[in-house]
Amino acid sequence: MTKETFSETTITFITGNQHKVLEAQGILNNLGITLEHADLGYPEIQGNLEDVARYGAQHASRRLGKPVIVEDAGLFIKALEWFPGTYSSYVQETIGNKGILKLMSDVSNRYAEFRSVIGFCTPKTEPEVFLGTVKGRIGYKEIGRFGFAYDPLFHPEDYEESFGEMKREIKNRFSHRRKSLEKFALWYKSHNNI
Ligand code: IMP
């Protein structure tokens, strides 16, 4: 099989989340990829993060007629059997961080991970997915005014501070999104014929 090559350095990130756009621009611009943004929406099928990202990227690239990335992410808490996981969005909108803290009130094992899967697709190719994970723990209260959603609850491994206490540049150095986007960028460049 011949190796697929790409000649574009501009890719469109399909998301309705402005925080994700700013984080992703900070990461990808440093890696030589220009990111545009479109809030198109795409069907979110039932399945794991990879399934959702693969399907969403294919759907959006065919519809837009351009190379795109989409992201599906979530918070996975070990003591809660990896809940909220793929339900992270729904849980954030319903019980929110306070609800998670309630569920964790008697729990001493605070281990959790954020996972991010980037799906990439062009109108003429099959989708590819890239997983990034960051390990950490759930705090006992919400703390910090930076970031979004679960950030004030999540303390990455080896740090006292929560993601909510970190400025974007710091979170971007080692977040789940950093890792998935970096994997994507390295793969993309190795397939880029410019
Ligand atoms: P999504 O479906 O990929 O948008 O993410 C699922 C849920 O996890 C949403 O409520 C997001 O706001 C939340 N989430 C995703 N990434 C992060 C992050 O980096 N920090 C905090 N919450 C996040």
py3Dmol code that shows the C-alpha trace and the ligand (Angstrom):
import py3Dmol

protein = """\
ATOM      1  CA  MET A   1       0.000   0.000   0.000  1.00  0.00           C
ATOM      2  CA  THR A   2       1.287   3.500  -0.782  1.00  0.00           C
ATOM      3  CA  LYS A   3       1.728   5.871   2.123  1.00  0.00           C
ATOM      4  CA  GLU A   4      -1.015   8.516   2.345  1.00  0.00           C
ATOM      5  CA  THR A   5       0.446  12.046   2.203  1.00  0.00           C
ATOM      6  CA  PHE A   6      -1.097  15.405   3.026  1.00  0.00           C
ATOM      7  CA  SER A   7      -0.076  18.812   1.710  1.00  0.00           C
ATOM      8  CA  GLU A   8      -2.113  21.176   3.913  1.00  0.00           C
ATOM      9  CA  THR A   9      -0.670  22.907   6.954  1.00  0.00           C
ATOM     10  CA  THR A  10      -4.060  24.305   7.984  1.00  0.00           C
ATOM     11  CA  ILE A  11      -6.531  22.030   9.731  1.00  0.00           C
ATOM     12  CA  THR A  12     -10.017  22.853  11.010  1.00  0.00           C
ATOM     13  CA  PHE A  13     -10.902  21.923  14.591  1.00  0.00           C
ATOM     14  CA  ILE A  14     -14.613  21.099  14.833  1.00  0.00           C
ATOM     15  CA  THR A  15     -15.838  21.931  18.315  1.00  0.00           C
ATOM     16  CA  GLY A  16     -18.246  24.178  20.173  1.00  0.00           C
ATOM     17  CA  ASN A  17     -15.834  24.532  23.102  1.00  0.00           C
ATOM     18  CA  GLN A  18     -13.788  27.743  22.960  1.00  0.00           C
ATOM     19  CA  HIS A  19     -11.494  26.561  25.795  1.00  0.00           C
ATOM     20  CA  LYS A  20     -10.480  23.549  23.739  1.00  0.00           C
ATOM     21  CA  VAL A  21      -9.789  25.782  20.718  1.00  0.00           C
ATOM     22  CA  LEU A  22      -7.465  28.062  22.692  1.00  0.00           C
ATOM     23  CA  GLU A  23      -5.622  25.124  24.231  1.00  0.00           C
ATOM     24  CA  ALA A  24      -5.286  23.342  20.880  1.00  0.00           C
ATOM     25  CA  GLN A  25      -4.069  26.479  19.088  1.00  0.00           C
ATOM     26  CA  GLY A  26      -1.415  27.000  21.750  1.00  0.00           C
ATOM     27  CA  ILE A  27      -0.220  23.423  21.290  1.00  0.00           C
ATOM     28  CA  LEU A  28      -0.449  22.965  17.504  1.00  0.00           C
ATOM     29  CA  ASN A  29       0.879  26.379  16.477  1.00  0.00           C
ATOM     30  CA  ASN A  30       4.088  25.522  18.326  1.00  0.00           C
ATOM     31  CA  LEU A  31       4.222  22.282  16.366  1.00  0.00           C
ATOM     32  CA  GLY A  32       3.916  24.000  12.956  1.00  0.00           C
ATOM     33  CA  ILE A  33       0.227  23.378  12.223  1.00  0.00           C
ATOM     34  CA  THR A  34      -2.219  26.263  11.790  1.00  0.00           C
ATOM     35  CA  LEU A  35      -5.580  25.623  13.358  1.00  0.00           C
ATOM     36  CA  GLU A  36      -8.865  27.071  12.141  1.00  0.00           C
ATOM     37  CA  HIS A  37     -12.061  26.603  14.046  1.00  0.00           C
ATOM     38  CA  ALA A  38     -15.616  25.682  13.030  1.00  0.00           C
ATOM     39  CA  ASP A  39     -18.564  25.044  15.299  1.00  0.00           C
ATOM     40  CA  LEU A  40     -20.380  22.663  12.945  1.00  0.00           C
ATOM     41  CA  GLY A  41     -21.625  19.989  15.262  1.00  0.00           C
ATOM     42  CA  TYR A  42     -21.525  16.308  14.290  1.00  0.00           C
ATOM     43  CA  PRO A  43     -23.408  13.204  15.398  1.00  0.00           C
ATOM     44  CA  GLU A  44     -21.990  11.689  18.611  1.00  0.00           C
ATOM     45  CA  ILE A  45     -22.515   7.940  18.335  1.00  0.00           C
ATOM     46  CA  GLN A  46     -22.650   5.626  21.364  1.00  0.00           C
ATOM     47  CA  GLY A  47     -19.266   4.083  22.015  1.00  0.00           C
ATOM     48  CA  ASN A  48     -15.845   4.689  23.485  1.00  0.00           C
ATOM     49  CA  LEU A  49     -13.852   7.887  22.937  1.00  0.00           C
ATOM     50  CA  GLU A  50     -12.098   6.413  19.889  1.00  0.00           C
ATOM     51  CA  ASP A  51     -15.373   5.390  18.200  1.00  0.00           C
ATOM     52  CA  VAL A  52     -16.875   8.838  18.759  1.00  0.00           C
ATOM     53  CA  ALA A  53     -13.781  10.661  17.469  1.00  0.00           C
ATOM     54  CA  ARG A  54     -13.417   8.404  14.427  1.00  0.00           C
ATOM     55  CA  TYR A  55     -17.034   8.754  13.373  1.00  0.00           C
ATOM     56  CA  GLY A  56     -17.176  12.503  14.097  1.00  0.00           C
ATOM     57  CA  ALA A  57     -13.987  13.267  12.152  1.00  0.00           C
ATOM     58  CA  GLN A  58     -15.137  11.319   9.113  1.00  0.00           C
ATOM     59  CA  HIS A  59     -18.570  12.881   9.142  1.00  0.00           C
ATOM     60  CA  ALA A  60     -17.273  16.458   9.575  1.00  0.00           C
ATOM     61  CA  SER A  61     -14.486  16.210   6.954  1.00  0.00           C
ATOM     62  CA  ARG A  62     -16.888  14.862   4.331  1.00  0.00           C
ATOM     63  CA  ARG A  63     -19.385  17.615   5.146  1.00  0.00           C
ATOM     64  CA  LEU A  64     -16.869  20.478   5.229  1.00  0.00           C
ATOM     65  CA  GLY A  65     -14.722  19.212   2.356  1.00  0.00           C
ATOM     66  CA  LYS A  66     -11.530  19.906   4.349  1.00  0.00           C
ATOM     67  CA  PRO A  67      -9.104  18.111   6.678  1.00  0.00           C
ATOM     68  CA  VAL A  68     -10.476  18.286  10.203  1.00  0.00           C
ATOM     69  CA  ILE A  69      -9.801  17.218  13.749  1.00  0.00           C
ATOM     70  CA  VAL A  70     -12.424  16.555  16.402  1.00  0.00           C
ATOM     71  CA  GLU A  71     -11.816  15.643  20.025  1.00  0.00           C
ATOM     72  CA  ASP A  72     -13.676  13.431  22.472  1.00  0.00           C
ATOM     73  CA  ALA A  73     -12.437  13.689  26.047  1.00  0.00           C
ATOM     74  CA  GLY A  74     -13.480  12.614  29.508  1.00  0.00           C
ATOM     75  CA  LEU A  75     -12.618  12.253  33.175  1.00  0.00           C
ATOM     76  CA  PHE A  76     -12.176   8.655  34.371  1.00  0.00           C
ATOM     77  CA  ILE A  77     -12.270   8.070  38.152  1.00  0.00           C
ATOM     78  CA  LYS A  78     -10.955   4.689  39.302  1.00  0.00           C
ATOM     79  CA  ALA A  79     -12.955   4.348  42.545  1.00  0.00           C
ATOM     80  CA  LEU A  80     -16.164   5.062  40.600  1.00  0.00           C
ATOM     81  CA  GLU A  81     -15.455   2.240  38.124  1.00  0.00           C
ATOM     82  CA  TRP A  82     -14.066   4.867  35.701  1.00  0.00           C
ATOM     83  CA  PHE A  83     -17.240   6.991  35.842  1.00  0.00           C
ATOM     84  CA  PRO A  84     -18.077   9.529  34.410  1.00  0.00           C
ATOM     85  CA  GLY A  85     -15.884   8.447  31.448  1.00  0.00           C
ATOM     86  CA  THR A  86     -17.854   8.620  28.242  1.00  0.00           C
ATOM     87  CA  TYR A  87     -20.710  10.282  30.182  1.00  0.00           C
ATOM     88  CA  SER A  88     -18.472  13.207  31.238  1.00  0.00           C
ATOM     89  CA  SER A  89     -20.363  15.787  29.249  1.00  0.00           C
ATOM     90  CA  TYR A  90     -23.763  14.770  30.568  1.00  0.00           C
ATOM     91  CA  VAL A  91     -22.482  14.488  34.145  1.00  0.00           C
ATOM     92  CA  GLN A  92     -20.843  17.916  33.953  1.00  0.00           C
ATOM     93  CA  GLU A  93     -24.135  19.435  32.773  1.00  0.00           C
ATOM     94  CA  THR A  94     -26.262  17.654  35.390  1.00  0.00           C
ATOM     95  CA  ILE A  95     -24.605  16.936  38.777  1.00  0.00           C
ATOM     96  CA  GLY A  96     -21.469  18.950  37.923  1.00  0.00           C
ATOM     97  CA  ASN A  97     -18.322  19.138  40.044  1.00  0.00           C
ATOM     98  CA  LYS A  98     -20.298  19.357  43.281  1.00  0.00           C
ATOM     99  CA  GLY A  99     -22.060  16.099  42.430  1.00  0.00           C
ATOM    100  CA  ILE A 100     -18.737  14.373  41.765  1.00  0.00           C
ATOM    101  CA  LEU A 101     -17.392  15.604  45.104  1.00  0.00           C
ATOM    102  CA  LYS A 102     -20.488  14.183  46.827  1.00  0.00           C
ATOM    103  CA  LEU A 103     -19.995  10.805  45.165  1.00  0.00           C
ATOM    104  CA  MET A 104     -16.377  10.875  46.352  1.00  0.00           C
ATOM    105  CA  SER A 105     -17.048  12.082  49.907  1.00  0.00           C
ATOM    106  CA  ASP A 106     -16.190   8.735  51.587  1.00  0.00           C
ATOM    107  CA  VAL A 107     -13.677   7.594  49.010  1.00  0.00           C
ATOM    108  CA  SER A 108      -9.993   7.526  49.936  1.00  0.00           C
ATOM    109  CA  ASN A 109      -8.651   6.286  46.568  1.00  0.00           C
ATOM    110  CA  ARG A 110      -8.767   9.565  44.597  1.00  0.00           C
ATOM    111  CA  TYR A 111      -6.970   8.284  41.461  1.00  0.00           C
ATOM    112  CA  ALA A 112      -8.346   9.650  38.184  1.00  0.00           C
ATOM    113  CA  GLU A 113      -7.217  10.301  34.627  1.00  0.00           C
ATOM    114  CA  PHE A 114      -8.228  12.670  31.898  1.00  0.00           C
ATOM    115  CA  ARG A 115      -8.250  11.101  28.462  1.00  0.00           C
ATOM    116  CA  SER A 116      -8.411  12.901  25.134  1.00  0.00           C
ATOM    117  CA  VAL A 117      -8.827  11.278  21.740  1.00  0.00           C
ATOM    118  CA  ILE A 118      -8.190  13.339  18.631  1.00  0.00           C
ATOM    119  CA  GLY A 119      -9.859  12.107  15.457  1.00  0.00           C
ATOM    120  CA  PHE A 120      -8.364  13.284  12.158  1.00  0.00           C
ATOM    121  CA  CYS A 121      -9.849  12.832   8.712  1.00  0.00           C
ATOM    122  CA  THR A 122      -9.751  14.365   5.235  1.00  0.00           C
ATOM    123  CA  PRO A 123     -12.596  14.175   2.699  1.00  0.00           C
ATOM    124  CA  LYS A 124     -10.819  11.389   0.827  1.00  0.00           C
ATOM    125  CA  THR A 125      -9.165   9.346   3.574  1.00  0.00           C
ATOM    126  CA  GLU A 126     -10.181   7.079   6.437  1.00  0.00           C
ATOM    127  CA  PRO A 127     -10.114   8.502   9.985  1.00  0.00           C
ATOM    128  CA  GLU A 128      -7.145   8.129  12.358  1.00  0.00           C
ATOM    129  CA  VAL A 129      -7.290   8.494  16.157  1.00  0.00           C
ATOM    130  CA  PHE A 130      -4.686   9.552  18.762  1.00  0.00           C
ATOM    131  CA  LEU A 131      -5.040   9.020  22.530  1.00  0.00           C
ATOM    132  CA  GLY A 132      -3.505  11.190  25.252  1.00  0.00           C
ATOM    133  CA  THR A 133      -3.830  10.527  28.997  1.00  0.00           C
ATOM    134  CA  VAL A 134      -2.818  12.444  32.104  1.00  0.00           C
ATOM    135  CA  LYS A 135      -2.845  10.783  35.531  1.00  0.00           C
ATOM    136  CA  GLY A 136      -3.866  12.549  38.703  1.00  0.00           C
ATOM    137  CA  ARG A 137      -6.261  12.684  41.616  1.00  0.00           C
ATOM    138  CA  ILE A 138      -9.588  14.249  42.522  1.00  0.00           C
ATOM    139  CA  GLY A 139      -9.286  16.939  45.196  1.00  0.00           C
ATOM    140  CA  TYR A 140     -11.632  17.450  48.141  1.00  0.00           C
ATOM    141  CA  LYS A 141     -12.976  20.759  46.864  1.00  0.00           C
ATOM    142  CA  GLU A 142     -13.077  22.809  43.689  1.00  0.00           C
ATOM    143  CA  ILE A 143     -10.093  25.062  43.422  1.00  0.00           C
ATOM    144  CA  GLY A 144      -8.827  27.535  40.818  1.00  0.00           C
ATOM    145  CA  ARG A 145     -10.267  30.024  38.359  1.00  0.00           C
ATOM    146  CA  PHE A 146      -8.494  28.888  35.178  1.00  0.00           C
ATOM    147  CA  GLY A 147      -9.490  26.191  32.723  1.00  0.00           C
ATOM    148  CA  PHE A 148     -13.001  24.761  32.456  1.00  0.00           C
ATOM    149  CA  ALA A 149     -15.412  21.995  33.491  1.00  0.00           C
ATOM    150  CA  TYR A 150     -13.593  19.432  35.692  1.00  0.00           C
ATOM    151  CA  ASP A 151     -10.304  21.372  35.868  1.00  0.00           C
ATOM    152  CA  PRO A 152     -10.839  22.707  39.432  1.00  0.00           C
ATOM    153  CA  LEU A 153     -11.255  19.105  40.678  1.00  0.00           C
ATOM    154  CA  PHE A 154      -8.247  17.522  38.990  1.00  0.00           C
ATOM    155  CA  HIS A 155      -4.719  17.587  40.411  1.00  0.00           C
ATOM    156  CA  PRO A 156      -2.215  16.113  37.957  1.00  0.00           C
ATOM    157  CA  GLU A 157       0.344  13.646  39.290  1.00  0.00           C
ATOM    158  CA  ASP A 158       3.350  15.336  40.980  1.00  0.00           C
ATOM    159  CA  TYR A 159       1.501  18.671  41.343  1.00  0.00           C
ATOM    160  CA  GLU A 160      -0.166  20.178  44.392  1.00  0.00           C
ATOM    161  CA  GLU A 161      -2.218  22.553  42.215  1.00  0.00           C
ATOM    162  CA  SER A 162      -5.337  21.629  40.283  1.00  0.00           C
ATOM    163  CA  PHE A 163      -5.626  22.250  36.538  1.00  0.00           C
ATOM    164  CA  GLY A 164      -7.978  25.042  37.603  1.00  0.00           C
ATOM    165  CA  GLU A 165      -5.054  26.821  39.269  1.00  0.00           C
ATOM    166  CA  MET A 166      -2.796  26.556  36.225  1.00  0.00           C
ATOM    167  CA  LYS A 167      -2.572  29.079  33.428  1.00  0.00           C
ATOM    168  CA  ARG A 168      -3.200  27.659  29.975  1.00  0.00           C
ATOM    169  CA  GLU A 169       0.501  27.550  29.038  1.00  0.00           C
ATOM    170  CA  ILE A 170       1.253  25.360  32.064  1.00  0.00           C
ATOM    171  CA  LYS A 171      -1.666  22.950  31.549  1.00  0.00           C
ATOM    172  CA  ASN A 172      -0.698  22.769  27.865  1.00  0.00           C
ATOM    173  CA  ARG A 173       2.754  21.419  28.731  1.00  0.00           C
ATOM    174  CA  PHE A 174       1.514  18.020  29.880  1.00  0.00           C
ATOM    175  CA  SER A 175      -2.281  17.753  29.614  1.00  0.00           C
ATOM    176  CA  HIS A 176      -4.172  14.863  28.002  1.00  0.00           C
ATOM    177  CA  ARG A 177      -4.921  17.271  25.104  1.00  0.00           C
ATOM    178  CA  ARG A 178      -1.226  18.104  24.740  1.00  0.00           C
ATOM    179  CA  LYS A 179      -0.380  14.427  24.447  1.00  0.00           C
ATOM    180  CA  SER A 180      -3.103  13.505  21.941  1.00  0.00           C
ATOM    181  CA  LEU A 181      -2.415  16.600  19.793  1.00  0.00           C
ATOM    182  CA  GLU A 182       1.333  16.044  19.870  1.00  0.00           C
ATOM    183  CA  LYS A 183       0.894  12.428  18.742  1.00  0.00           C
ATOM    184  CA  PHE A 184      -1.362  13.651  15.945  1.00  0.00           C
ATOM    185  CA  ALA A 185       1.066  16.416  14.877  1.00  0.00           C
ATOM    186  CA  LEU A 186       4.044  14.030  14.731  1.00  0.00           C
ATOM    187  CA  TRP A 187       2.060  11.521  12.715  1.00  0.00           C
ATOM    188  CA  TYR A 188       0.704  14.256  10.412  1.00  0.00           C
ATOM    189  CA  LYS A 189       4.137  15.701   9.740  1.00  0.00           C
ATOM    190  CA  SER A 190       5.532  12.303   8.901  1.00  0.00           C
ATOM    191  CA  HIS A 191       2.758  12.032   6.281  1.00  0.00           C
ATOM    192  CA  ASN A 192       3.086  15.607   5.017  1.00  0.00           C
ATOM    193  CA  ASN A 193       4.767  16.099   1.651  1.00  0.00           C
ATOM    194  CA  ILE A 194       5.460  19.846   1.904  1.00  0.00           C
TER     195      ILE A 194
END
"""
ligand_1 = """\
23
IMP
P -16.123 16.390 25.397
O -17.287 15.460 25.141
O -14.877 15.961 24.725
O -16.419 17.835 25.090
O -15.801 16.348 26.947
C -16.579 15.673 27.911
C -16.692 16.500 29.176
O -15.416 16.585 29.800
C -17.180 17.929 28.958
O -18.002 18.293 30.040
C -15.914 18.715 28.948
O -16.149 20.047 29.328
C -15.065 17.941 29.958
N -13.647 18.118 29.646
C -13.021 17.769 28.502
N -11.739 18.144 28.522
C -11.558 18.750 29.715
C -10.419 19.393 30.298
O -9.332 19.524 29.722
N -10.624 19.899 31.528
C -11.808 19.824 32.195
N -12.890 19.252 31.683
C -12.766 18.723 30.439
"""
view = py3Dmol.view(width=600, height=400)
view.addModel(protein, "pdb")
view.setStyle({"model": 0}, {"cartoon": {"style": "trace"}})
view.addModel(ligand_1, "xyz")
view.setStyle({"model": 1}, {"stick": {}})
view.zoomTo()
view.show()
